[in-house]
Amino acid sequence: MIKSDKHIEIVRSTIPELHSMGVKSSGLLREVLSQHFKKVGETMLDKPSDIKRLIKKNPDLVFVGVKNLPVPSKLNSDKLSLIDHLEKNKIRYTGSSGAARNIAIQKDLAKQVVRDAKLSTAGFFVTKPGQYHSSNTLPLKFPLFIKPPHRSHGIGIDDNSVVRSFSEYEQKIESILINYSSSSLVEQYLSGREFSVAILETAKGQDPFVMPVEILTKENSRGDKILGYRVKNQDHEEVIAIDSEVIKTCVGALAKSVFTALGAKGYARIDIRMSDAGTAYFLEANLAPGLGHGYFARACQINRKMSYETMVMKIAELGLRS
């Protein structure tokens, strides 16, 4: 095989709150890319100054496996966008723009964008302890689902995330504040089937690959099926093909519309859950899905018999022609 002279750089972080690509995924990615490109490197971005090292390398393509980096500032909310720096220096990168990624990372904002686009998402509000004093004052009725609005990988989601009383509600939002220094995203609980849809763009002007799968989890002691941090971390869930063409089409169409509404590019994973009545609702979007053998890769394989190597190279080709 003749290798390309293009320089590919994989970018990730050692800081859990920043990375969207772990050591194992990075290793798998590097192994595949090294078969096709002469130079494949890795840059660790743990602080803003690390971006200068990356820019100095001047790669032809960056596989982005980090979120925005915090910057020393009086305003803790200030962020330094890696994507902005890459665009300023005319360095190509995989996936969506910085603006789209910022929307997706803020789950409440993503839901609002989807709602504004007239697409279905469950009712929601953002709150903190002490804001509401009784169940009668809450904007939504029980049961509710509570999670941190700016965390990924199921962090902050556990068996106590589904609440059916005001006391349970108060306990969960208090625990999120204590453990994550965060407000809480409260959603109307959906007890139906759960799906994840991998979307991978193809040639310009052609429809993207839309690849839905169903996620199966076992009921907990309270009778709820919760895809939280523990379940994901221990890989206890099952990823299977959807058994109904009608549901597959419905879920895929919603995911594709969400992808467009969020301004996503390249590839993404859109999570969807149904109500008991069978209505599909947008849950959240991951515009930088893990590139190991997770949901995205499994969706590619189940729907299109796409190998891991083919998936990686399609993402690389998309980035290099962007």
N, C-alpha and C positions, 0 to 999 in steps of 0.2 A: 504493500500500500504506500502510495506517495503522500507524504505528509505536507500539509499547508504551512507556509512560512508565517502565518498570522500568529501573533502573540496573544494568548488568552490568559486572563488573570482572574482567579477566583477570590472573591473578597468576603470575609466573614469576621466574626468577633468572638472573643473569649467571654464576653459579658452576656449572660443569658437574656437580659432585658433588651439587648441590641441585636442579637443574631437571629437569623431566620434559616440558618444552615449549620448543622452540627458537624462534628469531626467525621463521623461515619459517612454522612452524605457528601461532604467535601472530598473524602477519599475516593468514593465511588465515581464522583464527577470527574475528578482529576485522572483517574485510571482510564475512563472512556475518552476524554479529550486528548490525552497524551498519545492515543492511537492515531489521531487524525491531525494533530498540530505539533509542530516542532518545539514550541515553547509554551509551556503551561505552568504558571506560577500561582502563588497564594500570598495574599496580603491580609494581615490582621488589622482591623480597624477598631481600636478600643478608645481612641481619643481623637479630637479634631486634627492634631498635627500629623496623624497617620495618613490623612488624605494626601498630604504633600508627597509622601513617599510613593503613594499609588500614582499620582499624576506624573511624577518624575519617571516612572517606568514606562509611561505612554503606551499602554497595551492597545491592541486593535479591538478588543472586546472585554468587557468586565461582566462576569457572572456575579450579580449582586445578591449577597446573602446576609445583608445587614439592613437595619432600619436607620432612621436619622440619628445622628450623633449629638449628644448634649454639648453645649458650649458654655464655658465659664461666663456667667453673666449675672447681673442683678435680677434679671427676669428669668426665673427657672424654666419658664415655658419656651424660651428661645431655643431654636434648633438650627443646626448647620446641616444643610441638605447635601448629602453625597452626590445625588443625582444632579443638582445644580452645578456642582464643581465639574462633574464629568461632561455635562453639556457645554459649559463655558470653555472647556479645553478640547471640545470636539472629539470626545472619547465615547465610543459606542458602548451600550450596556444592554443587558437582558431585561425584558419586562417593561412595566408601566412607568410613566413619568412620576416625578416626585410629588406632584399635586395629587395625582390619583392614589398613590400609595398613602399619602397623609390622610385622605378621606377614609380609605379602607381600614387603616389602623385605628381610627376613632369610630368604634362600632355604632355609636349613636348617630354620628354624622352620616355614616354610610347608609343607615336605615332611613334617615331623613331625606337624603338624596334619592334613594329608591322610592320613597313615598311620594316625593315631589314629581317623580317621573310617572306617577300613576301605576306603580307596580305594587304587588302585595307584600307587605311585611306586617308582622304582628304589632299590635299597639305597644307603646313603650314610653318610658319617661326616665330621666336621670335624677337621682336623689342622694341625700346624705342623711345621717342620723339626726333626728329632731325636726325634720322638715314637715312630717305628717304625724298627727297625734292619735289617729284612730283609723280603722279600716274604712269608715264612711268617708273620710277625707281623701283617700287614695284615688288617683285618676283611673285606675283599673280595678277590676274585681278578681278575687282569688279563683283558681290558683295562679301564682305568678312565678316567673323564672328570673333569678337575680345573678348577675355576674359583673366583674370589673369591665368597664367600657374600653379600656386600652391595653388589655392583656391578650396574648395569643396562646396557642397550644393547650387550651383548656385550663389555663392557670386561673385559680379562683372559683372553678366550677367543681362542685362535689355533691354528695347526697343531700346536702342542706340547701341546694340552690333552688329547688322547687319548694315554695312556701304556700301554706293553705290557711294561715292565720296571721293576725297582726303581730303576735309575739314572735313567731318564726321569721316574719319579715324584718322586724327590728333586729333580731339576733344576727341575721345574715348580713344586712347592710353595715352593722357595727363591726362584724368580723372582717369585712372587706376593707373598711376604713383602717382598722388596726393592722391587718396583715399586709395591705398593699398601699396604704396611704392614699386611698382612692375613693371617689364617689362610686355609686352603683348604678348599673343599667338594669332597669326593671322592665320585663316584657310579659305580655300575656303568654301563659304557658301553652305550648302546643304539644299534645300527647300522641300525635300520629307518627307516621314513618319518617325516617331521616335520610337525606340524600346529600351527596357531594358531587358536584359537576366540574370536571376538568375541561377547560377551554384552551385550545391551542390554535392560534392563527396559522393560516397557510399562505398561499401566494396572494398578492394584492388583488383585490376585486373578487376573491373567492370566499365562500363561507368558511368560517373556522370549524375545526373539529369540536363538536360538543359531545362530551362523553360522561353521561351520568352513571352513578353507581349508588347502591343502597348501603347504608351503614347499620349493622345490627349490633345492638348491645343488650346485655341481660338485664332483667329487672333487678333493682336493688331491694332492700328489705322493706321499703315503703311502696313498692310497686311501680316505681318510676324508672324509665330508661334514660340514663344521663351519660352523655359523652363528655366526661370531665377529664381533668389532668391525670388522675390515677389510671383510668381506663385506657387513655391514649398512651401514657408512659409505659404501661405494662402490655400494650398491644392486645387487649382483651376483646376488642371489637372485631367484627367480621365485615369484610367488604365483598359484596356480591353483585351480580348483574341484576338489573330491574326486571321483574317477571311480567310486566305489563307494558305493551307498546304505547298504550294511551298515557299511562303515568310517565313513562320515559320521555315521550314527546312533550308533555305538559311541563315537567321539571326542566328539561333541556331548554325549552323556549323561554321560561322565566329566567334561567341562569344567563342565557345569551343576552336578554334584554337588560339584565342587571350589569353585565360586563360592559355593555355600551353606555348605560347611564352613568357608571362610575368613571368613564373615560379610560378604561383599562386597555392595555396593549400587550401583545405578545402571547402571554399565557397567564392563567389565573385559576383559582379554585373557588367556586361559589357554593355555599352551604345552604340547604333548603330543608324545611320541615313541614309536615302536613298537620292539619288539625284532625280531630276525630272524624269530621265530615268529609275529609279528603281534599281540602283546599290547600294548595301549596303556597308557602310563605318564605320569603327571603330571610335568612338568619344573619349571615355575615359573609364577607369576602376576604380571601387571602390572595393578594396580588403578587406575593413572593412565596408561593408554596414550596415546601421542601422538595429537593431534587434527589432524595434517596428513593427507597422502595416504599414510599408512603401512599396516601390516597391518590395523589396525582398520577404517579407511575402506574398504580394498579388500575386506575380508571382507563388509562391509555391501553393497557394490556387487555382488559376485559372487553372494551368496546371495539378496539381496532386491531387486536393482536399485535400491538406495537411493542417492540423490544425496548429495554431501557436505553440501549445505545442509540437506537433510532430516535427516541424521544429527546435525548440530550442533544443530538446533532440537529434536530429540527429547531430546537430553541436557539442553538448557536447560529444557525443559518438566518433565523429571524433577526437576531441581534446584529449580525454583520451587514445585513442589507438595510437596516433601519436608518 
